[in-house]
Amino acid sequence: MKNLKLFITVLGVFLLTACATRLTKPQGPALPPKVPFDAFQKVVLYPITINPEFADSSPNIDAQTKMNEYLVSLLRVTFSDKEYVIADEDYVVSASDKRTLVLSPRIKEIKYINTAARIFAGAMAGGTAVLMDVKFEDATNDVVLSQPEFYADASAWSGWGADNKVLNRVIEDINHYTKLNR
């Protein structure tokens, strides 16, 4: 009887704990670029890349795809007054008479809990977190204007939908930074 109580107690503690998600957080606020983005006539957006260390997880790849689609749609509106090019990995920025801003977003670290994992493992699956950076580059002068980092997370106990909201929040922060520095 004593062993059964101990077993139930240990099982209860195990079920109430969650895997901690710990990613590197940015060291400070995103600094403004060297040149305002309104100085450019053309914007080239490369697809979001992912650190190979985190690319072996299919939920992380799914998150990368969702984030890329959302970023493309938000920046299309943000740069509606400019020539906007959605590039693929092989796209080469050519010499042009238009001053060109190149955006290269990258997922540095990610832990994404998809819906299936959340349903079956609940809080034990841990939380979702994303750390990204975006290189804003003046292609005309081959100068990096800024490379800010963006971070968002949600604890394992944040509730349904919080995992996808983390992905959206990081992309919205990137879009906000872009609007703020026009």
N, C-alpha and C positions, 0 to 999 in steps of 0.2 A: 504494500500500500504506500509506504514511504517512497519507494522508487517511482511509482506511478505519479505521485504528486510532484516529485522532482522533474520527471519527464515532461509533464504538462506545463510546469513553470518554465523550463528551458525552451520548450516548443513555443509557448506564448511570447517569450522575450524574442525569440528568433523571428516570429511572424510580425512583430511590431517594429523591428528594426529595418532600416533600408540601407542600401548601398550608397555610400557617400560619393557624390560627383565632385571632383576637384580638378578644375582646369586653371591655367594661369589667367590672371586678370590683368587688364591694362594697367600700366604704371601711373597714368594720369589722364587728364582730359585730352581729347583730340585737338591738336593744334591746328590753326588755320593754314591754308596753303600759302606758298610764296606769291602766287598770282591768283586773283579772283577768277572763278570759272567763267564769268561772263566775257572774259577776254578771248574766248575761243569761239570759232564758228562751227567746228565739227567735233563730235564726241564719238569715240569708239569704245564700246563696252565688250570686253572679253568675258567668256563664261567663268563662273566661279570654279576655281581649282580647289583641290583638297590635299592636305598634307598626306603623303603616302602611308604614314604611320596610322592614320585613321580611315584609310580608304578600303580596308579589308572587311568592313562591316556593312552589310546591305542596308540596314536602317540609316547609317550615315550617308550612304550614296543616295538613298531616297530623299534625305533631308537636303543634300546638295542640289538635287534636281528641283525640289520645291522652292528652295531659296533663290535659285537662279531664275526661275520663271517669275517669281514675285519681284525680284530686283529689276529685271528687264521691263516689266510693266510699269513699275513706279518711275524709273528713270526716263522711260519714254514720255511720260507726262512732264517730268521735271525739265527735260531738255527738248520740249516740243517746239521751241523757237530756234533750234539748232539742227544741223544735219546730224542725224543719229544713226550710227552703224552698230548693229549687233553682230559681232565678229565670232568666228569659230576659232579653235586653237591654231589653225594653219593660216589665219588671216595675217597679212603683213601690211602695216601702215605704210602707205606710199607717200612720196614727196608730193606736196600739194601746196596750192597758193592759199589754202585755208589753214589757219592756226588750229591744230588738232590736240584735243585733250583725250588721253587714253586712260581708261579705268581697268585695273587688273585686280579683281577681288579674289581673296584666298581664304579658305577655312584653315586656320592654323591648328585648332584643336576642336573636337566635337565629341559629345556623347549624346546621342539622340535615342530616346525611348519611343518606339512606334506604338501604335494602338494595340497591336496584338500582344506585345510584351506588357503593356500597361494592364490589359484585361487579365492576362494569365498570371502575372507576377505582382501586380499592384505596386505598392510602395517599395517592395523588395527589389524591384528593377532599378531603383535609384532615380535620380533627377536628370533632367536634360540641361545641357550647357553648350554654348557655342562661343568660340573666340575667333574673330575674323580680322583681317586687315585688308585695306584697299590701297593700292598704289595709284596715285593720281600723277600722271606724267605728261609733260609738254612734249609731244612727239616732234614738233617743229624744231625745238632746241635740244631735244634729248636730255631733259632735266626732270628729276623727280620733284614734284611740287609739295607733296605730302604723302605720308603713309600711315594714316591713323588706324588704331585698333578699335574694335567694337565687340562688346561682350554682353551676353544675357544668359540667365539661368532660371530654373524653376526647381524647387525642391521636389522630392518624391511624393510629398503630401499636398502638392499644389492643386490637385483636382483634375478632372477631365478637361482636356483641351489645352492644358498649360504647356505641354510639350511642343505643340505646333505654334503656340503663341510666342514661345522663345525664338523660334526660327523667324517669325514675322517681325518680332521686335528688333532683332539685329539688322534685318534688311531695312526696316523703317528708320532706324538710327543712321544707317548709311545714307539713305535718301535725305534725311533731315540735315545731316552734315553738308551734303551737296547743295541743298537749297540755301542753307545758312551762309555758305561761302561763294555765292554767285556774285 
